[in-house]
């Protein structure tokens, strides 16, 4: 774990040498959410490949850049893309970027993702404010907090009672109301992927109260809370993950009905009569369509971001 501390320091120095800005808030742009990644103006762009020890974001729809700029008057750091557990990365690698942002001075983090909707209240293209999460890989021990305790990273036993900051959620809801943006609320579940969930697994997720499911976000939130950052999370519902879906419906008004969460579709071997899942291109298309509305919401949230020392 001491090696992680040195990796954080090296990456933070590398970024600080390339931008004089000291970001207060970090943003993570999920799959296809290019409009979120473009929020920072006059940004210094640093490809992930140039950052010491930085894991690559190898999935389509992730630009793979760290952007240091401003939104209004607020200095921000935007992660245009993220690595995933299913790419073979260790959970600590998934958390490295957030820990570097904390070392650079960020005191808040906004996480976004593309997710499959489990709740009957959700439709394709909806935005869902994350109120809590169910971290299935974390429950199985795949956590960025695992390993020897290192004081520089924060406490090992992180309290997640209010992992998603209540005050920031209130700000988001007020901004959404002012902008007339429909902002649903719900619980996000993380699965490891890259395979889609079985119908039984989808029923299980609904039984435990999950409203949306995806393959990211929770490791970043854990690292942020360990470092003392306040967290806001929003999911873009790019498809519907329904265990009882008999057919695939691609009309966005009706919603896409399929078995599985977001991500690249695996090759099919037999079972030709099974309902077709969405392609990754479809997921990216929906995210791109909903992205400008999400970006508008987040721009308003950042304009209303609480002042120090409360942030």
N, C-alpha and C positions, 0 to 999 in steps of 0.2 A: 504493500500500500504506500510505502514511502516513495516508490517509483512513480506513483500517480501524482503525488505532491510535486515532484520535480517536473513531471510532464505538464502540470497545470502552470507552474511558474514559467517554464520555457515558452509555452503557447501564449501566455499573457504578455510576456516581454515582447514577443514577436508582433503581437497586435499593437501594443502600446508604441512600438517603434514606427508604426505605419499610420497611426491616426492620433492626433492630439486630443480627440474627444474622449471623455470618460463617461461611458453610457450609464444611465440610471435604471433603464428597463431593458430587458431582453425579450425578443419575440422569436418564436419558432414557427415557421411556415410549414404546414403539412402538405401532403401530396396534392399537387395541382393548384395550390393556393398562391399562385404567382402574384396576385394583387396584394396579398399580405407581405410578401417578400419585397415588393416595390414601395412599401410605405416610407422607408427611409430615404430622404432627399440628400443630395450632395454626398453620397455615401462612398467611403473607401471600401472597395471590394477585395476580399482576400479569399482565393480559392482554398477549399479544404486541403487540397493536395500540398499546399505550401506551408500549412500549419504543422509545427512539430508534434508528432504523436497523434495527430487528429485522425479519427476513423473516417473512411470515405462513405458518402451517402450514394449508394450505387443503384437506387431504384429510380425508374422513369418518373418524372414529375418533381424531382428534387434537384435544384440547380447546383448544390454543393458549394455554397459560398457563405462566408461571414461578411456582413455589411455593417459598417459603423457609420451612422449618419444621424439625422435629426427628423423628428416628426413634430412639426410646429417648432417650439423652442426646446423640446425635450430631447436630449441625446439618448440614442437607442442603439442596441446591437441586434441585428436581425440574422437569425440562422435560416438561410434559404435552403432548407432540406435537412434531413436527419438520417442517421444510421438506424438500422433495425436489428432486433434480436435475431430474427430469422436469417440475417445475412452472415451469421456466425460470430458476431461481436459479443464480447463479454459485457455484462451489465455495467461494469465500471467504465467501459469505453463509451457506452451510450450516455453516461452522465458527465463525461469529460467536458463537453462544450458548456454545459450549465455551470460547472465548477470554475471554468475559465472566466465566464461572464461575471461570476461572483467576485473573482480575483480582480477583475477590471473595475469593479465598483458598482455593478448592478445590484439593486435592492428589490427589484421586482421582476417577475417573469410571466409572460403571456404565452401559453401553449395553444396551438391549434392543430387540428387533425381532420382527416377524412374518415368517416365512420359509417358503419352499417346500422340502420335503425332497427331496434328490437321492439320499441313501444308502438302500439297502434296509434298513438297521438302524433307520431313523426311521419313526415313526408319527404320525398326526395327534394333536396335543395334547402331544407330547413337548417337553421342554425340552432344549436343546443348549447346552452350555458352549462358547463360541467359543475355540478354541486358536490360530487363525491366520485370515488372510483372503486372498482373491484379489480385488483391487480393479481390475476391468476398466476403469471410467472413468479411474481413476488411471493405469493403464498407458498409456492413450491421451492423457495429459497434462491431464486434468480434475482438478486437485489444488488444495486450498486453500493449498498451499505454493508454488504457481506465482507468479512475479512477482519484483519487486526484493526483495532481502534486507532485512528490517527487524529490527534487533537486539531490539526489544521483544517480538517474537513468538517468538523462539528461533532455534535453528540452522535453516538451510535444508535441510541434508542430514540428515534424521532417520533414525536407526537403528531399524529395525522388527524386529530379531531377536527380541525378546520384546515385541511390541506389546501382547499380552494378558498381563498380569503373572503369572508363574508362582506367586508366593506367594499372590496373591489367588485364582487358580484352585484352589490347594490348599485354601484356606479354604472356597471354595464347595463343593468335593467333600466336605469333612468335614461341613459344615453339612447338605448334602443327605443324607449317610449318617445323620446324627443324626435328621433329620426324616423319614427313609424316603421321600425324594423321588427318583424316578428321574431322574438327570441324565446325559444322553448327552454325548459330546464329539465335536467335529468342526470342520471348516473352513467358513467362511462366504464366499460369493462375492457381490460386489455387481455388479449390472448397472444400466444407466441408466434403463431403462423409458421410458414407461409400458407399452409393448407387452410381451406375453409372449414368452418365448424360443421359437424354433423347435425341433423335435426335434433337429436337428443341433447347435444351440447347447447344448441340455441335455446331449447326449452329450459335447460338448467340455468343459463344466464338470465332468462326472464324470471325464473323462480327466485333468484337471489336479488332481484330488483334492478338489474341492468336495463338501461334504456337504449344504449348504443354500444357497439363493439368495434374495436380496432386493434392494431398491432403495434402501438407506440405509446408515448406520452408519460406513462407511470414512472419509468426510471428517471426521467427528467424532473418530474415533480418531486420525487423522493430526494434527489440531490439538491434541488432548490430549497426544499424545506429544511434539510440538514444544514444548509448554509445560511438559513435565516431569511431567505427571499420570500416575499409574498407572491402568491400564484393566482392567476386567472386563467381559466381554460374554456375554449369554445370548440365544439365539434361541428363540422359541416357534414350533414347527412347526405351521402352520395348514392345510397342504395338502401333497400330494405332487406334485412336479414330475418326472414320469416320461416319458421320451421315447417309450416304446413303449406308452403307455396306449391301449387300444382303446376304452374306454368311460369314462363318469363314474360313480363309485361314491360315494355320499354317506354311507354308513354309516361313522360315526367309528371303529368297531372295525376295519373292513377298511381304512379310510384313503381319502382322496379321491384318485383317480387322474385326472390331467389333464395337459395340456401347458401349462406356464407357471408363473411364480412368482406371488407375492402381489400384490394391487393391484386397482384397479377394472377390471372386465371391459370391453374395448373393444367397440363395436358390431360385429356380424357382417354381412358383405355377401357373400352366397352361401356356398358350401362348407357346405351345410346338414348334410351327413353327418359333419362333423368332430366329435370329442369336445368336449363342452361344458366350458368352463373354469369355475372357481368365481366366484361373484359376490363383490364386496367385502363384502357383508353376511355371507356365509358365513365369510369370513376373520375379520371382526370377532366373529362368534358364537363361533368356536373360541378366539380370543384372550381373549374375555371369560370363557370357561369355564376356560381354563388360567391366567388371570391371578392368581387368589387363591393358587394353589400357587407361582407365580413370586414373588409378593409375600412369601409366607411365607419362601421361600428367601432373598430379598434382605434381609428383616428380620434373619434370622439372620446373614447375611454382615456387615451393618452393625454388629451387636452384637459381632462378632468382628474388626472392622476394626483393622488394626495401628496401634499408637500411633506418634506422632512420635518420632524423626525419620525412621522407616522408611516412613511413608505419604506 
